[in-house]
Amino acid sequence: QVQLVESGGGLVQAGGSLRLSCAASGRIFSINSMGWYRQAPGKQRELVAAISSGAGTNYADSVKGRFTISRDNAKNTVYLQMDSLKPEDTAVYYCNAVLRRTWYGSEYDYWGQGTQVTVSS
């Protein structure tokens, strides 16, 4: 089994900061990309930021310059530093990992349970 456990969500005022963490555990051979998605009420889940195994990054236009994604490969952990938060950043944030459980297996998507981020105006 593979588990992705998120932490760091909460309530913050506009302009504030939060740092999300997501640790992957279980039978893992290798992790390709890791990322963060979010889903606001009544909206589709969207990509916030992603980071490849080679540390290449990709951000949604709405968060560029405010959010920073990073990862610690030794700990199978991905982080999302969120600064200058806005009320429109309010959503449930989900961690994602594309990983291989064995050297001979295929890559699959795994998801965390989600963590709520609420930004008050």
C-alpha positions in Angstrom: 0.0 0.0 0.0 1.0 3.6 -0.6 -0.2 6.5 1.5 0.1 10.2 0.9 -0.4 12.2 4.1 -0.8 15.9 3.9 -0.5 18.5 6.7 -0.2 22.3 7.1 -3.6 23.5 6.0 -5.7 26.0 8.1 -7.2 29.4 8.3 -5.1 32.5 7.4 -5.8 36.1 6.7 -5.3 37.5 3.2 -1.7 38.4 2.7 -0.5 35.6 5.0 1.4 32.4 4.4 1.0 28.7 4.9 3.2 25.8 4.2 1.8 22.4 3.1 3.6 19.2 3.4 2.9 15.8 1.9 4.8 12.6 2.7 4.5 9.4 0.7 5.0 6.1 2.5 4.7 2.4 1.8 6.1 0.2 -0.9 7.6 2.7 -3.3 10.4 2.0 -5.8 10.5 5.5 -7.4 8.6 8.7 -7.6 8.3 10.6 -10.8 6.4 13.8 -10.4 4.8 15.2 -7.2 2.3 18.0 -7.1 -0.5 19.9 -5.5 -4.0 20.3 -6.9 -6.9 22.2 -5.4 -10.7 22.1 -5.6 -12.9 25.0 -4.5 -16.7 24.5 -3.9 -18.5 24.1 -7.2 -15.3 24.1 -9.3 -13.2 21.4 -10.9 -10.0 20.2 -9.4 -7.1 22.2 -10.9 -3.3 21.9 -10.9 -1.6 24.3 -8.6 2.0 23.3 -8.9 4.1 20.2 -9.9 7.7 19.2 -9.6 9.5 16.5 -11.5 12.1 14.0 -10.2 14.7 16.3 -11.8 13.2 19.3 -9.9 11.6 20.9 -12.9 8.6 22.9 -11.8 5.3 23.9 -13.3 2.8 26.4 -11.8 -0.7 27.6 -12.5 -0.7 31.2 -13.7 -2.8 32.3 -10.8 -0.1 31.3 -8.2 3.1 32.2 -10.1 5.3 34.4 -8.0 3.4 33.6 -4.8 3.7 29.8 -4.3 6.8 27.7 -4.3 6.9 23.9 -4.7 9.9 21.8 -3.5 10.6 18.2 -2.7 12.9 16.2 -0.5 13.6 13.0 -2.4 15.2 11.3 0.6 12.0 11.7 2.6 9.5 11.2 -0.4 8.0 14.5 0.7 6.7 17.5 -1.3 6.1 21.0 0.0 4.1 23.9 -1.1 5.0 27.3 0.4 2.1 29.7 -0.1 2.7 33.4 0.3 0.6 36.5 -0.3 -2.5 34.3 0.0 -5.8 35.6 -1.4 -9.4 34.7 -0.6 -9.6 33.0 -4.0 -6.9 30.5 -2.9 -9.5 29.0 -0.6 -9.9 25.4 -1.5 -9.2 21.8 -0.5 -5.6 21.1 -1.5 -4.7 17.6 -2.6 -1.3 16.1 -2.9 -0.5 13.9 -5.9 2.4 11.6 -6.7 3.1 9.6 -9.9 5.1 6.6 -8.7 6.2 3.1 -9.4 5.9 0.5 -6.6 8.3 -2.0 -8.1 11.1 -1.8 -10.7 9.0 -3.8 -13.2 5.7 -2.1 -12.5 3.9 0.7 -14.2 3.5 4.2 -12.9 0.3 5.1 -11.2 -1.3 8.2 -9.7 -1.8 8.4 -6.0 -3.7 11.0 -4.0 -3.8 12.4 -0.5 -7.0 12.9 1.5 -6.9 16.6 1.1 -6.3 19.5 3.5 -8.5 22.6 3.8 -7.0 26.0 3.2 -9.2 29.0 4.0 -8.1 32.6 3.4 -10.2 35.3 5.0 -10.5 38.8 3.6 
